[in-house]
Amino acid sequence: FYKDHKVSHQGVLAILNEFIYSNLDDIYHQVISQGRQPRFVLLDRITDVGNFGAIARSAVCFDIDTIIIPNRNSVSVNPQAMKASAGALSQIPICRVDNVWDALDYLIQCGFQIIGASEKATADMTTLDTSLPSLLVLGNENTGISLPMQKMLTHHIRINMNSERFDSLNVSVSAGILFHHFYTQKSS
């Protein structure tokens, strides 16, 4: 502390352990053993902790099984992300992978459809077969889904909206709409 510097506190001290990331293979087998079709999300170069937190909140609300993040060029679970998620990041497994391409290959081998959404797609999100194991790829806040990732998609969909007035949605808003679609299709 600096000399003559008054510190105001609330009398609370918290010691937090480092966040423990989940193993993708473990999550997959856990979901399958429960007799459910997996619904996973991959964040492709998402860097804003506010978006990460909002995505996590929607993912918990709409029964997404896990969020996958790359080890590099991506958000991580830190105090700011935890705060932005209002604690939701402690309610959903987060898998951090060293090699996103290996993770994609693994999920494709497991029978996943790889879905990306953008305003440039021609297929409507309602055309998806949501009864299949699904990985939803959400792209970067500025540039969307990376070109190499787009080549891995089995489905490229769009969210119907009034694009004459505005042409795109925030990534966390798009996530919420897509998660809700999966949730309502599962319930029906």
N, C-alpha and C positions, 0 to 999 in steps of 0.2 A: 504494500500500500504506500501511496505517496504521503509524505508528511503533510499534516493539516488537511487530509482528505477524509471527509466523512463518508462512510459506507452505510447505505440504507439496505436492510435485509428483512426478511420475514421470519427469521429464526428457523429456517428449514434447510437441511443439507441432504442432498440425494447423491448416492453413489450408484452409478449405472454400469452394468457390465456391457462389454462389447456385444453388439447384436449378433446372434447366431443365425446364419443363413441355412436354409433347408437344402437337401439333396434332391435334384430333379427326379432321379430314378425312384427314390423313396416315396415322393409325393405321388408319382404316377401309379406305383403299385398299391399304395394306400387307397387311392380313389377307386381303382379297379376292384380291389378286394371288398369294397363297400357296394359293389354292383352298380356303380354310376359311370356315366360317360364323362371323361375329363374335359374341363373347360379351363384352359390356361391362357395367360396373357404374356406377351413378350414386349418389353419396352425397347424400341429401336432408337438408341441415342437420345432418350429423354433426359434432359439435364436440369429442368426446373423442379425444385423440391415441392413447390406448391402444387404443380400438376401431379407429381408423384403421390403426394398426400391425398389429393382429391380422387385420383384413380384408385388408390387403395380403399378409400371410403366406399366408393361405388362397388368395387370388387367384393368387399365384405357383404354389402347390402344385397347383392345379386348373385351370391353363391359361386363366385369364381374360385377355382381351387388353388391357384398359385399365380404369383407374378414373377416373371423371369427378367432379370436385368443382367446386362453384360458387366464384366469386371472393369472394363475401361470405357471411357467416353460416355459415362452414364451416371445417373443419380446413384446414391447409396442410402442405406438406412442410417440416418444420423439424427441428432436432436431436432434440427429444423424440419426434416421430413416427418419425424414422429409427431411433432407439434402440428404440422400442416394436415396430417392424417387424422387428427383428433384421437390418436391411439389405435386407429385401424391397422396400422402396420404391425401391431402386436397380435392382431386377430387373424392374420392370413400368412401362410408360408411364403417367404420371399426366397427365390433361388437365384444366387449370383453365379454366373457361369464364366469360366475363363475363355471358352471358345464357343461363341454363339452358333457357329456353323455345325459343330459337333452336336450341340443340343438340338438344333433343327433336324439334322440327319437322324438322331435318335427318335425324335417325335414322329418323323415321317415313317420310320421303320415300325413304330407302334401304331400306325394307322391314322395319324392325325391329319385333318385338313388344315392347311395353313392359310389364314384369312387376313387380308389387309384391306383397310378402308381408306378411301380418299375421294375428294370431289371429282377426280378425273375418271373414276371407274364408271362403267356403263351398267353393271348388274346391280339391282336393288338388294339391300340387305335381307328383304323378306324372301328372296329366292334360295337362301341357304338352308341346307338340311342340318338343323341344329341338334339332331339326335346323334350325330357322329362325334368322335373325339375331336376337339377343336382347339387350335392355337390362334388367338387373335393377336396380330402384330399392330402395335400403335407406334406411329412415327414421330420423329423429332418435331418440336414446336415450330421451327422455321422452315425446314425442308421436307418434312413428311417422312415417309418410309424410304430408306436408302435404296438406290438402284440395285445393288447386289441382293438385297432382301426382297425387293419386288420380284426378282427372277425366281425366287423360291416359293412364291405364293401359288396356291392351288385355286384360290378364289380372290378376286379383287372386287370389292363391293363399295357402294356409296350409300349414304343416308339421304333419303328424300327430304328436301327442304326447299324453301323459296330462295333459289340461288340468284334471282334477279336483284334481290335487295342486299344480299351478302353472300360471298362465295365459299366460306369455310367456317368451321367451328374450332374452338379450342380443343386440344387433344383430350383433356379431362372430360369435357362435355360430350365429345364423340364417344369416349369410353363408356360413360354413363348410359347413353342411348343404346349402344350396342350390347352392353351387359344386360340392360333391361329387356331387350329383344330376346336374348338367349334365355333369360329367366322366365319370361312369359311363355316361350315356346316349350320350355321344360315342364311348366306347370299345366299346360293344356293337353 
